[in-house]
Amino acid sequence: MNTLLIIDMQNAWLDNPAQPCFDTAGVVGRINHAARHIRAQGGKVIFVQHADAHARIGSAPWQVIAALEKEATDGTVDKLAGDSFAATDLAAQLAASATSTVYVCGFATEFCVDTAVRAAASRGLRVVALSDAHTTADRPHLAAPAIIAHHNWVWSGLPVPADAALTVCTTAQAFPA
């Protein structure tokens, strides 16, 4: 089974005019496209939501942004750290659904998305990083498009365990229309 992990696409991080994310509308459209394909293929969509003092579980900032299409059958994971697997039931959810390939997308490229890609691969999963379906904001030292390009490049050559695989491709390559 294929699973799509949608990392931290929440109001707290994406509805911040002081620090806008790169190509949010395009990223949201591509995530919705991927989610529709995964669901149509009988796969699982899991929304991973980060909680902290600014985005307490259940609060408005913690909620997934309204532009994302969320179905009642989609899974959720609440996390308190950058690693979606740390102190969560994500590994158990993936095992229960017999996940063979994990597609990763969301926010923030250099933090939680990067950690999810690496953590999933280190657990022996087949991982596909959707190169055009993750985003971040400009940082003091680097603009968002450069951060995104850098991580896509790193992931494309990252050594993973022998029982794992890591592929980087666009959403259209992974899920042709």
Secondary structure, DSSP 4 states (H G I P E B T S, - for coil): -EEEEEE--BHHHHS-TTSPBTTHHHHHHHHHHHHHHHHHTT-EEEEEEE--SSS-TTSTTTSBPTTS---TT-EEEEESSS-TTTTSSHHHHHHHTT-SEEEEEEE-IIIIIHHHHHHHHHTT-EEEEEEEEEE-B-BTTB-HHHHHHHHHHHHHH----TT-EEEEE-HHHHS--
